[in-house]
Amino acid sequence: MPKIKIKKFEPFEVALRRFKRICEKSGILSELKKREFYEKPSIIKKKKKKIAIKRNIKKITKGNFKKPRLY
């Protein structure tokens, strides 16, 4: 659980913003969204495989594309 120390004379809004930033960096919100609904293990595997395929296609297309030279 992220914790922050509120400084003397620090406005509440600033402290809240710092707390939200720390929560975002630690990944609490994404973990909460992930655990909100139960997903079967087979669906999780399919999602991971789909993401991996997308990532590999992106790597391949990014590496092979070259601009033509103009002479």
N, C-alpha and C positions, 0 to 999 in steps of 0.2 A: 504494500500500500504506500503510495507516494505521500510524503509529508513535506510541508514547507513551514518555515518560521516567519511569522509576520513581524516585520521590522517596526520600530517605533515610528509613529506618525505616518505609516503607510496606508493609503486608501484601500478600502475593501476590494474595489474593482481591480486594482493592480495585483493584489494578492490572489484573487480568483483567477485572473488571467495567467499568472505564473503556475498556479495549481493545474489549470487545464492543459497548459503546455507540457508540464511534467507527466500528466496522465497520458497525453497523446504520444509522447516519446516512449513511455514504458509499454505501450500497446494494450492498455486495459480496455479501451473502448472496442478495438477490433476483436479482442478475445471475447468480450461480452456479446458482440454481434454474432460471433462464430458459435457460441454456446447457447444462443437464444432458442434455436430449434434443433431437435435431434436429426442427424443425417446418418443414414446407414453407411457402413464402411465401404460398400461397393460404390456408392455415389461419391464418396470422398475420393476414392481411387480414380474414378472417371474424371472428376474435376481436375485432379492433379495431373493426370495424363494429358488432358486437353490443354492445360496451361503450359506444360512442357513442350507439347507439339507447337503451340503458338510461339513460344520463346525460340525454339530451334528454327522455325521458318523465318522469324524476324532476323535471327543471326545470319542465316544463309543469304537472305535477300540483301541485307545491309552490307555484307562483305563482298558480294559479287558485283554490285552495281558500281560502275565507273562512268564518269562523264566522258563523252567522246572528245578527242583533241581536235582543235581547229587550227589548221595550218594556213 
